[in-house]
Amino acid sequence: MNGENTRSKPLSRKDFLRYMALIAGGTITAGQYIACSSKKDKYAHITGRINGASAATGHRLREGGFPPPEETTHIHTVIAGSGAAGLAAGRKLRLQGIPFKILDLEPRPGGNAASGENTWSSYPLGAHYLPLPNLQNGDLLELLREAGILTGYDTAGLPIYNETDLCFDPEERLFIRGRWQEGLVPQWGVDADSLSTIQRFLAAMDYFRWVKGSDLRYAFDIPVACSSADPQFTQLDDISMKTWLQQEGYHSEELQWYLDYCCRDDYGADTSTVSAWAGIHYFAGRKGKAANAGPSQVLTWPHGNGRLIQHLLQFSQDALLTNSLVYQVTPAGDKVHVDYFDVIRQTTCRIIADHCILATPHFVSCRLLPALQPANGFVYSPWLVANITLDHIPASSGYPLSWDNVVYKGRSLGYVNSQQQTLLQRKPEKQVISWYLPLDHLPPTDSRRYALSLDHTHWVKLITDDLELAHKDIHRLIRNIEVQVWGHGMIRPQPGFITGVALKQAQNSGYDNIFLAHSDLSGISIFEEAFFQGNKAATQVISRS
Ligand SMILES: Cc1cc2nc3c(=O)[nH]c(=O)nc-3n(C[C@H](O)[C@H](O)[C@H](O)COP(=O)(O)OP(=O)(O)OC[C@H]3O[C@@H](n4cnc5c(N)ncnc54)[C@H](O)[C@@H]3O)c2cc1C
């Protein structure tokens, strides 16, 4: 969903050329642009669509003008938003036997952890993996056990995970200096000075992973709310990750690239944009261990975190109303009126509830409940995910095809081989890969506007050109590209945001029976935080019931 007015001023061809050149990291000529627009270039055979979140439905929120509700129903609790946070809240309420309805503007639940499928594979539309949970994160471990992903504990108390849910080998590779190396930390052709700087950095992250503050909490933890409030660590939120790296004397081109990659991966923005606290948290917040996997291994599925959504959905399936745009939430004494627009029937409806949980992105919650402080300081990284169907991935020199495949200094984050986790006897007839691009080339408002205005043919060119960096002539093998644009993909932890006033104020609605639950409220966007926020809001409802 896009919160800004993307239609105010038409974009010219020159604007598009400039934007495409930024993404490509090179020049796009007018000739190439015309050939691509008119499907006369070498990519003309590639089919597909842009599937983005329902921007048009979302825009109705901004436009307003809904007629008074035509129908009224009653329920104990309404949850607005069926992303991971909303579904987590639904699960908790269901386990307590509390009746609820869950409304989402999209035709399908899951938010940016939703998944899709075609004849050959299922695939993620956004989130694709869950790192091993921290051992203190009991709620999440319990969820994984319930879902059959965690099968038990060894005698030392370490979780044992289902082997088919752990990322299969080979896990990661990096295309650097003309060949693929194992792992994403640059090694191939890296000089001794750089290698030792990288080692020093990783050792520092190990220190930050286990150090505790004066309040005896881990300096960096997941959920973020469990992290230490000790100023010696929280002050790292005042400066950018890039500034901190400079202050600490980390001068290595390869390390700088790797950290930009990591920050773009988790926050959709590089080290110059996110805070040092957030940059360090990427490494130090994760302390997961398992009896049958190394600490850096991840849990993943062909449909990415869609697997977790599928599990959560079991608790809400009969309570879910999709295509239902919540447009107004009004406190009314000890009740709350939740007004929504039924996109299919084109009617407006009201639910009168005892409680409401807003599991919508914070900028949306502020529109729904005008008493909330405006979402100033909440900056969102736009994203693009492309699911690409091709005959096969061509072999190239070095380490073999892995689950995660990244190009050193590429503008995208590379691609995930969604089918690596499938348990088929025979290789599927077609391969499906998921390609990730944080749209961080311009300020988010501009990026969002340009990205939503480009045609499918333009994206096909940009995506295929990027893949050609490591796989020459791969365009001949590509059949279809399904493009997903996430206008407000992830909250961006810019300096001062995680420890700042805006995030603190956003935690409470100011009403006893309205609760907020979205990963935005953690300041970083990962499944664990969405799950935590959903559970927290549901616990508040339960304590009042
Ligand atoms: C491209 C991408 C890749 C990611 N990769 C990973 C990953 O690999 N691992 C990981 O842990 N995390 C990842 N994340 C982040 C992760 O997906 C999120 O943190 C988490 O899923 C967010 O869940 P949520 O419920 O907080 O919010 P959302 O997913 O934003 O859910 C909010 C829901 O509210 C609905 N909604 C909005 N407005 C209204 C309205 N007015 N009325 C009704 N419904 C409304 C939306 O349709 C949506 O379903 C990724 C995110 C993106 C964008």
The ligand as an ORCA input file, in Angstrom:
! r2SCAN-3c Opt
* xyz 0 1
  C      10.743     -7.713      0.641
  C      10.720     -8.090      2.095
  C      11.485     -9.155      2.539
  C      11.472     -9.515      3.887
  N      12.213    -10.580      4.291
  C      12.148    -10.996      5.566
  C      12.764    -12.213      5.964
  O      13.353    -12.919      5.148
  N      12.653    -12.582      7.275
  C      11.957    -11.835      8.184
  O      11.881    -12.220      9.364
  N      11.344    -10.700      7.821
  C      11.407    -10.270      6.542
  N      10.731     -9.153      6.155
  C       9.962     -8.420      7.159
  C       8.729     -9.207      7.596
  O       8.044     -9.654      6.467
  C       7.860     -8.365      8.446
  O       8.542     -7.887      9.562
  C       6.605     -9.022      8.982
  O       6.070     -9.990      8.137
  C       5.644     -7.876      9.187
  O       4.439     -8.323      9.699
  P       3.410     -7.270     10.259
  O       2.170     -8.015     10.593
  O       4.036     -6.463     11.319
  O       3.101     -6.263      9.071
  P       2.557     -6.403      7.546
  O       3.127     -7.587      6.902
  O       2.816     -5.050      7.014
  O       1.007     -6.611      7.752
  C       0.093     -5.556      7.860
  C      -1.220     -5.996      7.248
  O      -2.164     -4.936      7.387
  C      -2.941     -4.867      6.202
  N      -3.531     -3.526      6.119
  C      -2.897     -2.347      5.929
  N      -3.795     -1.340      5.951
  C      -5.010     -1.892      6.166
  C      -6.324     -1.365      6.299
  N      -6.564     -0.052      6.233
  N      -7.336     -2.233      6.496
  C      -7.121     -3.561      6.582
  N      -5.891     -4.112      6.466
  C      -4.852     -3.285      6.268
  C      -1.937     -5.175      5.104
  O      -2.593     -5.582      3.920
  C      -1.124     -6.283      5.750
  O      -1.663     -7.554      5.481
  C      10.699     -8.781      4.811
  C       9.926     -7.705      4.371
  C       9.929     -7.364      3.019
  C       9.102     -6.211      2.551
*
